[in-house]
Amino acid sequence: MDGDRAFGALPTVDLGWDLVTAFATQPREKPEDVNRGADMIAERLRRIGLTVTMHEPRLFLSLPGKASVSAGGRTFRGKPPAFSRAAPEGLSGPLLYVPGQSGDIMGVVMGSGPVDPDRYRGKIVVTEGMGLPMVLDALEKAGARGVICVNPGERIHWGTASTVWGTPEVDDIARLPKITSVAVSNEDGREIIAMAKAGGEATLFSELTTGWFPQKLPVVEIPGTVEPDQFVFVHGHYDSWDVGVGDNGTGNACMLELARLLQERRGELRRSVRLAWWPAHSTGRYGGSAWYLDAHAMEFAERCVVHMNCDSPGCIDATDYRDVVMMSEMKRAVTDVIRRVTGQTAHGKRPNRSSDYTFYNIGISAAFMASSMLTPERMAERGIDYRVGGCGGNLGWHAEDDTLDIADRTVLAKDTALYLEAVMEFATAEVLPVDWRDGVDDLLGHVDGYQKTLGARFDLGPARAALVHLRERLEAFAAATAAGKVPAKEANALLRNLGRDLVPLNFAKKGPFAQDPAMTLPPIPVLGVAAEIDRFGEDTIGFALTTLLRGRNHVEATARRATERVDRALGA
């Protein structure tokens, strides 16, 4: 059932659907094909009267080619993840089966137990899973020579092996993968696992091209009428694996329609809205969005109020909006928007480290990655027994059958209405609908969870007390703002700048102009070791306690700095 949309009937999506059908025959994986895709987006933006700024950075990309596994007298088709080490002449070694969900492999990944180097050294590990960077990185460090990733179904899904977010800095170069990995289908993987159990060997073959390539990055901005220097940022990648209709041709179409609809309503915008289409999402490990932030860092630090990612909307059978990603401080506003547009009650989901969420370190509040997904019931009806990261949950994600059949025009219209309502909510409100009381409650919940795990081994009390005091001052700020005692401009500046303090506290470890690795961090990363406290023994517990002491100081100082911001806004 639909909700009560502020903007009436579902929008027509003729312009966006035209792009979807065009992209269905235009691959956007190789650099020259990606650039053609940017030109196709820009031509349609200009057609509706928008000025397009076309950036052309040189980005560091890894382009997968052919791959296979030879074992037991058979050759199995495979795919090499981007940035994995090429092995065009073949890489051979004894097979070692490590179950994908076993304590063994999670121990290697999480560092929760000693790793026997003799077990992994020189072996080709075969394990179930998509070949996540953190798994491949851990197996490389354990001494494995190669990895065969057994995908969960009949499809082999393309992926990316690097833990480096965007173009590497000098210090990141050493973290680029030095291990060969190949993904295979589940059926073939079962055979290879059987060979591993029988003591067999395998040879991996893979081809990749890695280097610097010029890539186009189109951007448009619809100016606001009251605070044009402040902007809501909407973004999504347009490069793909093959033609990538559901990931992310439909997202590009949604953004195109969003630009059109915002242009028609530009007189209503208090703040500006900027939209950017990214290259180098997979082959550059979010290299397009990382470059753009690097090149416009001061604008984002001083002017961006929130950002919204648009990845894989408008896909067939994807009608479930309950798990939409949102940061806690945006939850009240975004769940209300979802209710109005879809009639559904969303409980929200904490964002992870993916989907061009490049803006944690600089401190920008966010909502949305994917929007609508298949319901569990629809998954069961269609026999889908595992989750994928896009395409609304359709299994064509990162595979050759992410074609026009994945897209659904009616769902695209619904998702476009959702994004329009959300963007207008944040671009037109006199006071930004960002509630940092909820954000601090989220932080307090994580601190309390860590304290429960720590018990008497370490006291997080000073950090908690500072957050509680901040929460009290935010309550006073909310009351004063509602009473009109804090001017809207000052209130909005505070809400934006609190993000510069509190978003990194919850999601990042490095500084505002750096990028953490492309691996999801625990909540309040500077205290994350608390969740692993039980793995430290008598000889190592001192290291953990030192880490916690420094982390507690960081949380307390950040909360105090945020409280000072609130007090200044209140005139204290």
NUTIVEX-497546 format. One line per field, with one value per residue (C-alpha): residue number from 1; x, z, y. Coordinates in steps of 0.02 Angstrom, whole numbers. Layout:
N
fimi <- (NUM:...)
east <- (X:...)
up <- (Z:...)
north <- (Y:...)
# end
This chain:
572
fimi <- (1:2:3:4:5:6:7:8:9:10:11:12:13:14:15:16:17:18:19:20:21:22:23:24:25:26:27:28:29:30:31:32:33:34:35:36:37:38:39:40:41:42:43:44:45:46:47:48:49:50:51:52:53:54:55:56:57:58:59:60:61:62:63:64:65:66:67:68:69:70:71:72:73:74:75:76:77:78:79:80:81:82:83:84:85:86:87:88:89:90:91:92:93:94:95:96:97:98:99:100:101:102:103:104:105:106:107:108:109:110:111:112:113:114:115:116:117:118:119:120:121:122:123:124:125:126:127:128:129:130:131:132:133:134:135:136:137:138:139:140:141:142:143:144:145:146:147:148:149:150:151:152:153:154:155:156:157:158:159:160:161:162:163:164:165:166:167:168:169:170:171:172:173:174:175:176:177:178:179:180:181:182:183:184:185:186:187:188:189:190:191:192:193:194:195:196:197:198:199:200:201:202:203:204:205:206:207:208:209:210:211:212:213:214:215:216:217:218:219:220:221:222:223:224:225:226:227:228:229:230:231:232:233:234:235:236:237:238:239:240:241:242:243:244:245:246:247:248:249:250:251:252:253:254:255:256:257:258:259:260:261:262:263:264:265:266:267:268:269:270:271:272:273:274:275:276:277:278:279:280:281:282:283:284:285:286:287:288:289:290:291:292:293:294:295:296:297:298:299:300:301:302:303:304:305:306:307:308:309:310:311:312:313:314:315:316:317:318:319:320:321:322:323:324:325:326:327:328:329:330:331:332:333:334:335:336:337:338:339:340:341:342:343:344:345:346:347:348:349:350:351:352:353:354:355:356:357:358:359:360:361:362:363:364:365:366:367:368:369:370:371:372:373:374:375:376:377:378:379:380:381:382:383:384:385:386:387:388:389:390:391:392:393:394:395:396:397:398:399:400:401:402:403:404:405:406:407:408:409:410:411:412:413:414:415:416:417:418:419:420:421:422:423:424:425:426:427:428:429:430:431:432:433:434:435:436:437:438:439:440:441:442:443:444:445:446:447:448:449:450:451:452:453:454:455:456:457:458:459:460:461:462:463:464:465:466:467:468:469:470:471:472:473:474:475:476:477:478:479:480:481:482:483:484:485:486:487:488:489:490:491:492:493:494:495:496:497:498:499:500:501:502:503:504:505:506:507:508:509:510:511:512:513:514:515:516:517:518:519:520:521:522:523:524:525:526:527:528:529:530:531:532:533:534:535:536:537:538:539:540:541:542:543:544:545:546:547:548:549:550:551:552:553:554:555:556:557:558:559:560:561:562:563:564:565:566:567:568:569:570:571:572)
east <- (0:60:72:22:154:179:203:49:48:201:313:325:496:505:675:747:676:752:922:887:849:1000:1115:1048:1151:1298:1428:1508:1654:1802:1863:1813:1639:1621:1657:1524:1403:1445:1413:1244:1196:1260:1167:1001:1039:1073:913:813:907:1037:1219:1335:1510:1609:1764:1895:2013:2144:2099:2188:2087:2098:2007:1972:1991:1980:2009:1999:2045:2126:2112:2087:2106:1966:1961:1830:1775:1808:1815:1960:1910:1976:2146:2187:2358:2362:2426:2425:2554:2467:2494:2496:2489:2408:2226:2168:1982:1932:1742:1681:1581:1696:1785:1947:1918:1835:1981:2099:1991:1957:2125:2034:2155:2330:2358:2464:2575:2620:2438:2414:2588:2598:2422:2279:2135:1962:1821:1639:1591:1600:1785:1767:1924:1943:1942:2068:2179:2178:2219:2361:2432:2413:2528:2407:2469:2299:2114:1966:1803:1653:1503:1338:1239:1252:1316:1493:1481:1613:1697:1842:1986:2068:2052:2110:1969:1993:2161:2298:2406:2592:2570:2426:2525:2589:2409:2362:2328:2477:2376:2290:2105:1973:1785:1693:1511:1443:1427:1607:1665:1590:1697:1853:1815:1802:1973:2044:1979:2063:2231:2225:2313:2253:2320:2243:2246:2192:2211:2193:2247:2292:2341:2288:2141:2047:1867:1721:1623:1466:1396:1245:1184:1011:1034:934:846:885:1046:1120:1293:1230:1189:1108:1215:1145:1262:1275:1394:1362:1503:1452:1499:1449:1285:1234:1053:1000:1171:1167:1079:915:1001:1070:894:822:950:914:728:769:869:723:596:706:736:546:533:689:591:546:725:796:964:1050:1049:1204:1202:1356:1373:1528:1649:1773:1649:1707:1861:1929:1861:1757:1893:1773:1688:1853:1933:1786:1789:1977:1960:1816:1854:1829:1659:1603:1677:1593:1438:1368:1224:1182:1216:1108:1173:1069:1115:1002:827:691:720:589:494:591:450:519:578:597:786:833:1003:1007:1113:1024:1016:917:803:651:645:686:567:430:469:464:296:225:284:266:149:282:364:553:661:820:989:1162:1267:1419:1578:1519:1417:1523:1497:1656:1604:1622:1789:1741:1582:1424:1260:1185:1039:1006:1118:1000:818:690:730:641:535:586:422:458:634:563:436:574:692:822:919:1055:1069:1166:1220:1115:987:851:907:892:1032:1086:1190:1371:1334:1301:1112:1097:1002:842:739:803:723:542:468:335:461:577:436:404:588:605:460:548:710:618:522:681:785:646:630:811:825:669:652:688:783:868:774:932:908:1071:980:951:1131:1198:1076:1152:1327:1273:1199:1365:1462:1343:1363:1551:1545:1440:1570:1715:1639:1762:1912:1896:1783:1707:1618:1704:1660:1482:1463:1522:1397:1256:1297:1297:1126:1057:1119:1046:877:892:942:791:673:753:748:565:526:614:752:890:888:872:1039:1132:1033:1076:1260:1263:1175:1297:1451:1397:1409:1592:1621:1500:1490:1678:1666:1538:1608:1792:1967:2075:2067:1940:2036:2091:2001:1993:2013:1870:1813:1668:1727:1640:1533:1641:1797:1916:1829:1804:1935:1812:1710:1865:1925:1906:2039:2176:2275:2384:2529:2425:2284:2391:2393:2203:2184:2302:2199:2040:2111:2159:1991:1898:1995:1949:1763:1762:1855:1741:1584:1651:1692:1516:1441:1539:1463:1288:1321:1383:1226:1121:1219:1289)
up <- (0:-42:84:74:-40:-26:-214:-270:-400:-442:-565:-745:-779:-969:-968:-842:-928:-1091:-1003:-930:-1100:-1178:-1040:-1067:-1228:-1168:-1060:-931:-867:-978:-960:-1136:-1114:-945:-1025:-1157:-1016:-938:-1104:-1116:-944:-981:-1147:-1058:-919:-1047:-1137:-984:-970:-838:-845:-827:-755:-828:-726:-803:-668:-699:-585:-533:-596:-601:-746:-728:-879:-896:-754:-724:-603:-661:-542:-556:-744:-764:-800:-709:-768:-647:-621:-541:-422:-466:-389:-356:-416:-596:-637:-827:-827:-690:-503:-429:-255:-141:-100:76:116:251:277:245:405:515:669:575:440:555:673:532:480:653:728:869:884:837:654:613:472:417:383:260:191:4:-2:-117:3:-59:44:26:2:-114:-90:28:39:226:200:57:153:307:206:120:289:349:208:79:-100:-182:-143:-231:-179:-199:-235:-154:-314:-498:-543:-522:-454:-499:-350:-287:-180:-121:55:-4:-22:-181:-258:-139:-45:-39:126:53:-90:20:60:-120:-138:-173:-182:-330:-307:-422:-394:-456:-458:-315:-418:-478:-306:-228:-344:-300:-114:-135:-220:-78:50:-50:-46:-223:-304:-415:-534:-543:-701:-702:-811:-749:-816:-684:-714:-732:-843:-878:-819:-839:-688:-722:-589:-588:-455:-434:-330:-175:-145:39:83:-89:-15:82:-16:-4:-98:-199:-283:-364:-476:-662:-705:-694:-723:-904:-938:-754:-775:-594:-526:-564:-724:-630:-500:-636:-707:-535:-514:-689:-649:-480:-565:-682:-542:-433:-579:-596:-409:-394:-327:-174:-130:22:0:-159:-218:-301:-395:-450:-553:-509:-614:-535:-410:-427:-538:-436:-264:-251:-339:-419:-260:-165:-298:-299:-110:-113:-248:-159:23:88:3:88:256:257:150:134:255:216:80:1:-101:-245:-286:-363:-348:-472:-480:-512:-360:-245:-139:39:118:298:296:214:273:378:514:680:677:513:565:618:457:338:417:405:221:190:278:175:9:32:179:260:431:414:564:476:462:511:356:322:226:46:-92:-108:75:56:177:350:393:345:449:343:398:271:218:82:-6:-92:-71:-104:-86:-114:33:119:58:-123:-107:-47:-189:-316:-234:-191:-44:-18:-9:-131:-114:-249:-389:-257:-203:-377:-410:-572:-463:-522:-654:-841:-818:-738:-895:-937:-856:-686:-703:-663:-721:-584:-445:-523:-513:-330:-286:-379:-277:-119:-162:-215:-51:50:-42:-30:155:186:53:101:291:382:514:454:510:587:768:860:1016:921:861:1038:1100:969:1033:1213:1164:1091:1242:1358:1252:1261:1448:1473:1379:1474:1645:1781:1665:1606:1648:1505:1631:1589:1404:1447:1564:1430:1306:1434:1465:1277:1266:1400:1310:1146:1233:1283:1106:1033:1151:1115:928:933:1031:900:1019:905:730:591:514:678:714:544:562:729:660:514:622:752:609:586:764:789:622:623:806:760:592:564:637:526:508:409:245:245:203:316:235:133:276:394:563:729:805:886:808:937:1066:952:1040:1184:1083:1070:1249:1286:1160:1259:1385:1530:1417:1296:1398:1433:1248:1242:1398:1327:1167:1269:1375:1221:1142:1298:1296:1113:1146:1298:1208:1056:1164:1258:1096:1031:1194:1177:1004:1076:1218:1097:993:1151:1198:1355)
north <- (0:173:313:496:573:760:772:677:538:435:528:478:406:417:503:381:228:288:284:111:37:125:60:-116:-121:-14:-104:12:-90:-48:132:187:110:195:363:332:300:469:554:469:535:710:720:685:809:944:896:951:1116:1074:1129:982:996:851:810:694:630:496:352:193:44:-145:-227:-413:-526:-715:-838:-1025:-1163:-1325:-1472:-1659:-1658:-1531:-1344:-1241:-1068:-926:-739:-644:-505:-332:-293:-476:-531:-589:-763:-773:-914:-1010:-1027:-1203:-1275:-1402:-1371:-1333:-1329:-1206:-1196:-1019:-1000:-1102:-1044:-1073:-945:-819:-839:-794:-646:-577:-620:-706:-850:-905:-948:-1099:-1034:-1210:-1246:-1103:-1069:-1106:-1177:-1134:-1112:-1156:-1081:-1034:-853:-704:-669:-522:-413:-440:-630:-624:-503:-615:-771:-679:-631:-810:-866:-936:-931:-922:-927:-1008:-925:-1040:-928:-979:-1014:-1055:-882:-819:-641:-512:-429:-326:-391:-230:-162:9:136:237:275:218:342:303:211:110:33:-107:-155:-190:-378:-489:-649:-731:-768:-840:-854:-1009:-1067:-1170:-1329:-1319:-1267:-1424:-1530:-1431:-1447:-1636:-1635:-1532:-1656:-1795:-1704:-1636:-1490:-1348:-1217:-1043:-939:-757:-604:-424:-255:-126:54:236:284:446:431:551:610:713:831:948:1069:1145:1304:1342:1508:1544:1452:1414:1390:1237:1079:909:784:637:515:344:248:230:109:-73:-252:-280:-184:-183:-129:-155:-110:29:82:100:208:321:335:374:515:580:591:666:803:837:846:956:1073:1091:1130:1235:1383:1279:1233:1321:1234:1179:998:926:761:662:503:400:299:177:104:-77:-72:74:25:185:283:408:465:467:577:696:716:743:876:966:930:1107:1120:961:1009:1180:1163:986:954:770:644:508:363:293:113:-19:57:12:-176:-310:-376:-259:-187:-200:-36:-95:-111:53:114:272:349:367:557:548:406:507:605:461:335:465:492:304:293:437:368:179:155:43:60:56:15:71:-12:47:87:-20:20:4:87:245:291:392:530:451:529:705:685:695:616:496:388:259:135:18:71:-65:-251:-416:-470:-632:-707:-661:-730:-895:-900:-876:-998:-865:-934:-803:-615:-508:-327:-245:-267:-262:-435:-511:-635:-554:-436:-427:-559:-572:-578:-406:-356:-265:-403:-347:-173:-132:33:42:8:138:266:222:234:398:466:409:496:653:661:630:759:890:854:902:1036:1136:1124:1286:1187:1028:871:798:747:723:665:503:504:518:386:271:310:280:112:58:118:24:-133:-121:-91:-247:-349:-269:-291:-241:-249:-69:78:179:290:456:436:390:537:658:586:596:780:811:725:840:996:932:918:1100:1146:1055:1147:1315:1287:1234:1394:1500:1553:1489:1565:1436:1481:1453:1294:1223:1266:1175:1020:1013:1038:911:787:834:775:631:541:501:452:319:262:307:296:404:594:696:700:518:356:205:34:-37:-146:-114:-52:-87:53:187:110:183:72:-77:-183:-195:-321:-433:-416:-601:-650:-560:-658:-607:-559:-455:-378:-225:-183:-190:-83:48:52:71:211:310:272:328:491:515:488:601:741:729:735:886:976:941:1004:1166:1188:1166:1287:1419:1399:1421:1576:1495)
# end
